[in-house]
Amino acid sequence: MWPNAFTSNAHMIAVQSGESALGGMMTEKRNIRDDWKLAFGEDIEEIDAVAIMTDTDNSGQWARAWYGQPRFSAR
């Protein structure tokens, strides 16, 4: 987890890296409230947006990913 280089309202969290799951399907589950608390040191009740992305800017590599519909639930 690290601060976003372009805005103080966001943090980046790498949940997967490397080639261990290359070509496979993955499912991720996050507690966004806990992530927010870790990143910004405050508790929240609501969020305005979540961004999901694949990024290779700094590595000079390429990647392709498909994302399903995110689902949100109460604890």
Secondary structure, DSSP 8 states (H G I E B T S, - for coil): -EE-SS-TT-EE-----SSTTTTS-------HHHHHHHHHS---S--S--------TTTT---------------
